[in-house]
Amino acid sequence: MLVDKIMNSQSVKIREKWGSKLAFILAGTGAAIGLGNIWRFPMMVGKNGGAVFVFVYMLSVIVIGFTVMLAELILGRHSQKNPVGAFAFIKPRTPWKLIGYLGVVTNVCILSYYTVVTSWVAGYLNKAVSGIFRGVVETQMTDTLFTQFSADPKQVFLFLFLVIAITTFIVSSGIKRGIEKWTRILMPILLILIILLVIRAVSLPGAEKGISFYLKPDFTKLNSTIILFALGQAFFSLTLGMGTMITYGSYLSKSDNLVSSAGWVCFADTFVAILAGLIIFPTLFAVPGIAPSAGHGLIFKVFPLIFSRIPGGHLFGILFFALLLVAALTSVIASLEVAVAYFVDERCWSRRKAAIVTGSVCFCLAVPSALSKGGLKIFTAIDYMGFLDFLFGNISLAVGALGLCVFIGFVWGAHKAAQEVLSGNLRFWLKPFWIVSIKFLSPLAIILILIFIKTIWSG
């Protein structure tokens, strides 16, 4: 009996692994890709000089984004644990695990409003299929359409429940049978949708003006504000600082090449963001009277109007919101997995129990956000969702990433951390650059983001 108990306890500790490197790249890319790539990135490009912003953004991903991404994967694979357990594994019985707790809490709180936005996307996909955008002829109509929808608790709660239920089911099924299986389905769909939309967008009359604005940089526009905004967008678009890549990295095998894994995720995330711009700007410039800096109303207010005016707009609208929904779901899955991994690792819960409990808590926490756009005056008046986004979608991420850089660079030690890379890679020729970046360049960049975070967020 004693032997059986020991065997059972050891088997429980065996951690699931990704089935292949491709599976991790798809899952990691899905975690990073979200509405920030397909919606916020083009918006920031439109408001900050067009192609010159794109150039600085890509440079920021290479110098800063890759550094922090690799650091999270190193910590995750070395510890084989969730964010809390990872910090405690390196420095047990110290306050450093609070950075891990911050990551878990951040994911749950981001889910409390990100799932609401995802439910809006699902609702608009339903509207696109029904053909409701065909009758939209002016901006006031799209404003009214969104106001009525977002202020209707019945509709929002229905789609919110569906989003969380689907996510909970996928995460509860485990790494291979759940997250890996579904990202293998969802990511190819996302790529197919985005390619179809790019082809349609660049073929619209007048699209060449949008392509020029987007891909032909004018370096006379370059200034410190554009650099700061591009740095912030690169950082936030990769979802760094919230423990997602620590968790996903913990499911990597020791034979995986961490450098190429981090590089592929950064590349794929940026590639999708670039393709998103090739959908947005040719389409915007094809319709006279709509500025490329349309702002936060771009998805739900501007694009329905565009769909009503361009040839084939009905099908374009369906594909567009389907793309947004797939991108949002892959991010929601990753955020829920971080919290679930914590309860499985640290509290010894079953994965099913952890997923159901965490999903239920997220639904309850999402209620105020769902009511914050007209459903209940008190939450609307204080801009509850906007406050959560600023606090957890911006400040918490930056604080978490800064803590990670300091921990890896100085507490654990960058040279010790770099040894983990050698498990799946005989040479780490980027080691000198990575050490300088994780110890000095990345923390400095994150401190600048924290100093000007209010400007970046509102910009």
N, C-alpha and C positions, 0 to 999 in steps of 0.2 A: 504493500500500500504506500509506504513512504517513497519507494522508488518511483511509483506511478505519479505521486504528487509532484516530485521533483521534475520528472519528465514533462508533466503537464505545464508546470510553471515556466519551464524553459521554452516550451513550444509557444506559449502565449507571447513571449518576448521576441520571437522571430518577427522581424519587420518586413512588411510587404515591399517589393521592389517594382520599379517600372519594368515592363516586359522588354523594352529596348530603348536605345538612345533616342530614336525617333519619337517614341511614346512620350518621353520626358520633354523633348523639344516642343511637341504639339501641345502638351499640357501646360508647360511653362509659358509658351507664347500665348496660349488661351488665357492664362492668368493675367498676363500683362496687357493683352489687347482688351480694350473695353470701349465704353462711350468716349473716354478721353482721347483715344486715337482717332475715332471716326467723326467726332463732333467737336471736342474742345481744341484739338490740334489745328484743324482748318480754321476755326474761329480765331485762334491766336495768330495764325499766319496772316489772316485777313486784316487784323488790327495792328500788325507790327511789321509792315514793310514787305510782305509777300516772300519772294524767294530768298532774300537775305536772311530772314528768320529761319527758313528751312535749313540753310547752310550752317548757321550757328547751332541750331538744334541737333543736327547730325554730329557735329563736332563734340557737343556736350555729351551725347550718348556714348561716343567712343572714349572720351577722356574720363568722365565721371560715372555715367550709367553702368558701363562695363565693370568698372572697379568695384562698385558696391554690389552689383549682381554677383560677381565672382566671390566676393566676401561672404555673402549670404549662403551661397551653395557650399562653400568650404565649411562654414560653421555647421550647416545642416548635415552634410555627409559625415563629417568627423564625429559628431555627437550621435547621429542616428535618432534625433529627437525633435520635438516641436520647439518653437522659440523659447519657451520658459525652460524646458529641460536642457536645451542646447547651451544656454548661458550658465546654468547650474552645473552642467557636466564639466565645463572648463574651469569654472571658479565656484565650487560648491560652498554653500553657507555664506554667500556674500550678497549684497544688494543688487548685483548686476543682473540677476534674473528678473528684476523689475522691468528692464528693457523688453524682455520676452513677454511679460504680462501686458505691457503697453501694446505690444503687437497684437496679442489675442483680443484685448478690449477694443483696439482700433478696428480690427476686422469686423467684430460684431456690430459696432456702432456705425461703421460705413455701410454694412448690410442693411441697417435700419432705414437708410434713405435711398441707397443705391437700388435696392429691390423695388422701391416705389417708382423710381425713374424707369426701371426695367418694365414694370407693370404698365406704365404709360406707353412705352414702345410697343408692348404686346397689344394694348388697346388700339393704338394707331395702326398697327398691322391689320387688325380686324377691320378698322374703318377703311383702310386702303383696299382690302379685298372686297368690301361691300360697295365700293365705288363712290363713297361720299365726297371725295375730293374733286370729283368731276364738276360739282356745282359751285366750287369756290372760285370767286372772281376778284376779290379784293382782300387786303390785309385785315380789315375789320372783321371779316367773316372767319378767318383763321384764328384770330384772337378770341372771338366768341366761342368757336369750336373747342379750343383748348381749355378755356375758362370753364365751360360747362362740363367738359369731361373730367378735368382734374378736381373739380369741386363736387363731383358726384361720388360719395363714399361707396355706393353699391357697386358701381363699375370698377373703381380703383381697387377695392377690397377683393373683388372676384379675381382680377388679373394678378393681384399681389399674392393671393393664396395659391394660384396656379404656379407662379414663378417659384415660390418657396417650396411648394410640394414637390415639384420636379427636381429642384436642386437637392432637397433632402433625400429623395429617392436615389439620385445618382451617387451622392457622397456616402450614403449608408451602405451601398453595394461594394465599397472598398476601392482600392487603387486600380487593380487590373480589371475587375468586373464592373466597376463604376466609372471613376474619373477617366481612366485610360480608354476604356471602351467608347465612352461617349465623346471624348475629345477627338478620337480617331474619326468619328462621324461628323461632329460639329465643325472642326477646323477645315476639312476639305470643302464642306458646304460654304463656310465663310469665304474661302479663297475663290470658289467658283462664283459666288454672288458678287464679290468685289470686282472680279475681272469683267463679268458681264456688265456691271454698272459703269466701269471705266470705259469700256468700249462704247456704250451708249452715250456717255457724257461727252467724250472727246469728239463724237461724230455729230453733235448738235451744231446748228448754224451759229456762228459767233463764238464757238468754244475756244478758238485759237487765242483770243484775247485773255481768257482765263488761264490757259496753259502758259502764256508768256508771263503773266503776273506771278504765277506760281513757281516757275522753273528758271526764269531769267533774272538772276540777282542784280540788284542795283546797290552796290556797296557804299554809295554816297548816303544811303539811308541808315547805315549801321551806326548805332549809338549804344550807350551803356544800358539803356532801358530794354532794347531788343535783346542784348546779350543776357540780361538778367531774366527776362521772360522766357527766352529759349532754354536757359539752364533749368529754370523751374519746371517747364513743360517736359523736358527730357527726363527729369528726375521723377516727376509724378506719373508720367505715362508708363513707366516701367514698374510701378507699384512697389517701389523699394522702401524699406524702413518699416514695413508692417508684418514681416515674418513669413510672408507667403513663400519666398524662394528658400528660406531656411527649411520650411516644412517640406516643400517639394524636393529640395536637395537631400533631405534625410531618406528619401526613397531611392536615391541613386546608388548603384553598386560601386565598389572600390575600383573596378576596372574602367569606369566611365571617365572620359577626359573632361574635367571641369572647365578648362579654358575654352574649349570648342563649344561645350554645352552653353556656357554663359554668352559666348559670342553669337551663337545661332539664335538664342532667344532675343538678344538685343537687336540683331539684324532683322529677324522676322517681325518683331514689334514695330521697328522703325519703317520697314518695308510696307506694312499694312497702313501705317499712318500716312506715308507718302502716297500710296494708292488712294487713300480716302480723299486726299487733297485733289487728286485727278478726277474724282467724282464731283466734289463740291464746287471747285472754282470754274471749270468749264460750264457747269450747269448754271451757276450764278450769273456768269457773264453772258450766257445765252438768253437770259431774260432781262430786258432793259428795266432800269429803275430800282434794282436791288443791289445794295452795296455789299462788297465782300466781307465787310466788318459787321454783319448783321447781328452778331452777338448771341446771347443765350437762347433766344427764341428761334434760332436757325432750324432746328429739327421739327418742332411742333407748330411753328407759325409761318415760317418762310417757305419751307419746302413743300408743304401741301399746296400752297399757292402756285409754286413753280410747276408741280405735277399737273395742275389743271391747264397749264399754258403750253407745255411742250408736247411734241408728237410722241405718242406712246407713253404718255405720262401715267396712265393707270397701272400698266405693268411695271414701269420704273418705280412707282411709289410702293408697290407690293414688295419688290426686290429690295428696295432701300430699307424699309422697316424690318424686313426679314433679316437683312445683314446686321442691323443694329441689335436686334433681339439675340441673334447667335453670339455676337461679340459680348453683349452684356451678360448673357448666361454663363459663358466660360469664366468670366471674372467673378461672378457670384459663387460659382462652384468652388473656385480657389479660396475665396474668403471664408466660406463655411468650413472648408477642409482644415484651415488653420485652427479654428476653435475646436473642431471635432478631434483633431490630433492631440490637442492639449488634454482633453478629458480621457481619451483612450490611453495616452502615455502616463499622465500624472495622477489620474483618478481611477485608472483601471476599469473604466466603463467599457461596455461593448460598443462597437462602432455604430450599431443600429440605435442603441439608446442615446449615444452622444449626438448623433445626427438629428434624431427626432426632438430631443430636448432643446438643442441649440437652434434648430429651425423654428420651433415653437416660440422660443424667446425672441428670436429675430422678428417673427411676425408681430408679436405684441409690441416690441420696441418700434416697429415700423408704423404703427397706427397713428401716432402724432404727426409723422412726416406725411402720411397719406391724407391727413386732414388739414395740412398746412397751406394748401392752395385754394382755400375757400370753403373747405368742409367744416371747419370750426374756427371762429373768428380769433380766438386767443392764440392759436398756433400760427394763423395767417399773419396776425399783427406783429408778432416777434420774428417772423421769417425763420421758423424753427428748423426747416430743412437747410436753409442757407447757413445757419449757425453751426449745425452739425458738420456740414461740408467743410467749413472754414476750420473748425476745431480738430476734427478727426481726419478729414481728407487732405489736410495741408499741414497744420502744426504738428500733429502726432506723428505723421510720416517723417517729417524733417527731424524731429527730436529722436525718433527711433533710429533713423539712419545715422545721425550724428553719434548716438550712443554706440551703435554697431562699429563705426569707424574707429572710435576711441578704444573700444574693447579689443577689436582685432589688431589695431596698430600698436597699442601700448600695453594693454593689460595681458592679453594672451601672448602677443608679440607677433608682428607681421612675418618674421622669418619662420617661426614655428607654424603659423597658419599656412604659409606657403608650402610647407612639407606635405600637407594633405593633397595638394595638387599633383605631386609626384606619384601618387598611388595609381593614377590612370594615365600618367603622362611622363615619359622618361625625362623630358626636358621642359623647363618652364622659362623660356627665353624672355617672356614679358615680366619676369619677377622683379627686376630693378624698377621698372616703371610702375608696376602695381604697388610695390611697397611705398614708393614716394607718394603715389596717388592716395592710397588708403590712409596714410599717416598725415599728409599735409594738404594735397590738392582737394580731395573730396570733402574733408571737414571744413576747409575754408569756403568752398562753394556752398555747402549746406548752411553754414553760419550766415552767409550773404542772403541765402533764401529766407532764413528765419528773420533776419533784420528787415527785409523788404517784402515779407510774405503777404501782408495786407494789400500791397500794391499789385503783386502777382495775382493774387486770388481775385481781386476786383477787376483786374485788367483783362 
